Amino acid sequence: MSIDIEAIERSQLKEDVPTFQPGDTVKVTVEIKEASGTGDKRTMRTRTQAFQGLVIRRQGAGARETFTVRKISFGVGVERTFPVHSPIIKDIAMVQEGDVRRAKLYYIRDKVGKAARVKKKKLTG
């Protein structure tokens, strides 16, 4: 009896993933589960939280595909890596398309202020 792992992974893929690439600004809505209360009155509470920033990396394929989003929060750079097809991700919304020439934007980590900006993609036509 052989188990087809690829078939199981295909069944877990999301259909509504927008097309985005490094350099784009996205808003990722994530469902967070928190424990509240103490003792016997402890309950699990879920809430949604948005994480908006620049996509600096997209790697992998299929169910294992991930992307990294970077934002500046209170003067500190924060990066978070999300699995594209994870059930905790409720929505990925495109905010702005960026015009970059690289697949991995690690150089943005060393830039500060205006130097850390990415050009907007211009419409051709």
One Martini backbone bead per residue (centre of mass of N, CA, C, O) as a GRO file, in nm:
protein
  125
    1MET     BB    1   0.090   0.041   0.028
    2SER     BB    2   0.064   0.358  -0.120
    3ILE     BB    3   0.136   0.690  -0.044
    4ASP     BB    4   0.025   0.995  -0.180
    5ILE     BB    5   0.161   1.287  -0.096
    6GLU     BB    6   0.086   1.477  -0.331
    7ALA     BB    7  -0.224   1.440  -0.302
    8ILE     BB    8  -0.244   1.555  -0.018
    9GLU     BB    9  -0.120   1.833  -0.083
   10ARG     BB   10  -0.324   1.918  -0.304
   11SER     BB   11  -0.574   1.924  -0.100
   12GLN     BB   12  -0.429   2.179   0.073
   13LEU     BB   13  -0.464   2.381  -0.136
   14LYS     BB   14  -0.514   2.697  -0.231
   15GLU     BB   15  -0.712   2.897  -0.461
   16ASP     BB   16  -0.701   3.224  -0.340
   17VAL     BB   17  -0.415   3.305  -0.444
   18PRO     BB   18  -0.239   3.560  -0.511
   19THR     BB   19  -0.035   3.737  -0.724
   20PHE     BB   20   0.299   3.753  -0.600
   21GLN     BB   21   0.606   3.937  -0.529
   22PRO     BB   22   0.887   4.062  -0.490
   23GLY     BB   23   0.811   4.410  -0.387
   24ASP     BB   24   0.548   4.373  -0.271
   25THR     BB   25   0.261   4.493  -0.109
   26VAL     BB   26   0.112   4.335   0.176
   27LYS     BB   27  -0.192   4.198   0.335
   28VAL     BB   28  -0.198   3.995   0.621
   29THR     BB   29  -0.444   3.777   0.745
   30VAL     BB   30  -0.449   3.658   1.083
   31GLU     BB   31  -0.512   3.388   1.295
   32ILE     BB   32  -0.544   3.418   1.651
   33LYS     BB   33  -0.470   3.221   1.935
   34GLU     BB   34  -0.602   3.264   2.269
   35ALA     BB   35  -0.558   3.263   2.608
   36SER     BB   36  -0.816   3.301   2.856
   37GLY     BB   37  -0.780   3.309   3.168
   38THR     BB   38  -0.821   3.103   3.468
   39GLY     BB   39  -0.815   2.789   3.519
   40ASP     BB   40  -1.139   2.681   3.458
   41LYS     BB   41  -1.180   2.965   3.274
   42ARG     BB   42  -1.033   2.864   3.029
   43THR     BB   43  -1.003   3.011   2.702
   44MET     BB   44  -1.043   3.026   2.356
   45ARG     BB   45  -0.931   3.290   2.144
   46THR     BB   46  -1.017   3.460   1.844
   47ARG     BB   47  -0.823   3.658   1.609
   48THR     BB   48  -0.751   3.925   1.392
   49GLN     BB   49  -0.445   4.007   1.204
   50ALA     BB   50  -0.248   4.251   1.056
   51PHE     BB   51   0.022   4.228   0.801
   52GLN     BB   52   0.213   4.496   0.668
   53GLY     BB   53   0.433   4.461   0.374
   54LEU     BB   54   0.729   4.354   0.236
   55VAL     BB   55   0.828   4.140  -0.005
   56ILE     BB   56   1.149   3.953   0.014
   57ARG     BB   57   1.028   3.648  -0.012
   58ARG     BB   58   1.005   3.345  -0.225
   59GLN     BB   59   0.953   2.995  -0.150
   60GLY     BB   60   0.902   2.720  -0.299
   61ALA     BB   61   0.644   2.454  -0.327
   62GLY     BB   62   0.335   2.419  -0.283
   63ALA     BB   63   0.275   2.342   0.049
   64ARG     BB   64   0.585   2.470   0.114
   65GLU     BB   65   0.523   2.757   0.060
   66THR     BB   66   0.691   3.075   0.116
   67PHE     BB   67   0.681   3.404   0.284
   68THR     BB   68   0.836   3.729   0.335
   69VAL     BB   69   0.765   3.994   0.567
   70ARG     BB   70   0.837   4.350   0.587
   71LYS     BB   71   0.851   4.580   0.867
   72ILE     BB   72   0.802   4.891   1.039
   73SER     BB   73   0.810   4.901   1.406
   74PHE     BB   74   0.899   5.148   1.591
   75GLY     BB   75   1.193   5.139   1.428
   76VAL     BB   76   1.157   4.826   1.376
   77GLY     BB   77   1.242   4.543   1.220
   78VAL     BB   78   0.993   4.314   1.081
   79GLU     BB   79   0.978   3.959   1.036
   80ARG     BB   80   0.761   3.731   0.846
   81THR     BB   81   0.679   3.389   0.803
   82PHE     BB   82   0.467   3.238   0.554
   83PRO     BB   83   0.247   3.011   0.465
   84VAL     BB   84   0.051   3.011   0.192
   85HIS     BB   85  -0.143   2.737   0.282
   86SER     BB   86  -0.242   2.827   0.549
   87PRO     BB   87  -0.512   2.828   0.779
   88ILE     BB   88  -0.436   3.108   0.930
   89ILE     BB   89  -0.478   3.233   0.656
   90LYS     BB   90  -0.732   3.447   0.536
   91ASP     BB   91  -0.558   3.687   0.383
   92ILE     BB   92  -0.431   3.824   0.064
   93ALA     BB   93  -0.340   4.162  -0.004
   94MET     BB   94  -0.295   4.392  -0.241
   95VAL     BB   95  -0.143   4.717  -0.238
   96GLN     BB   96   0.146   4.702  -0.403
   97GLU     BB   97   0.349   4.730  -0.675
   98GLY     BB   98   0.677   4.631  -0.752
   99ASP     BB   99   1.007   4.740  -0.890
  100VAL     BB  100   1.216   4.465  -0.943
  101ARG     BB  101   1.527   4.249  -1.006
  102ARG     BB  102   1.478   4.056  -0.764
  103ALA     BB  103   1.405   3.770  -0.557
  104LYS     BB  104   1.593   3.885  -0.321
  105LEU     BB  105   1.558   4.151  -0.054
  106TYR     BB  106   1.803   4.175   0.167
  107TYR     BB  107   1.909   4.476   0.132
  108ILE     BB  108   1.678   4.620   0.297
  109ARG     BB  109   1.792   4.576   0.587
  110ASP     BB  110   2.024   4.814   0.546
  111LYS     BB  111   1.801   5.013   0.508
  112VAL     BB  112   1.690   5.361   0.549
  113GLY     BB  113   1.407   5.492   0.481
  114LYS     BB  114   1.412   5.600   0.161
  115ALA     BB  115   1.613   5.364   0.077
  116ALA     BB  116   1.377   5.132   0.142
  117ARG     BB  117   1.242   5.176  -0.111
  118VAL     BB  118   1.004   5.088  -0.367
  119LYS     BB  119   0.916   5.095  -0.671
  120LYS     BB  120   0.667   5.152  -0.871
  121LYS     BB  121   0.466   5.010  -1.093
  122LYS     BB  122   0.429   5.059  -1.425
  123LEU     BB  123   0.216   5.102  -1.670
  124THR     BB  124   0.168   4.932  -1.967
  125GLY     BB  125   0.031   5.087  -2.291
   0.00000   0.00000   0.00000
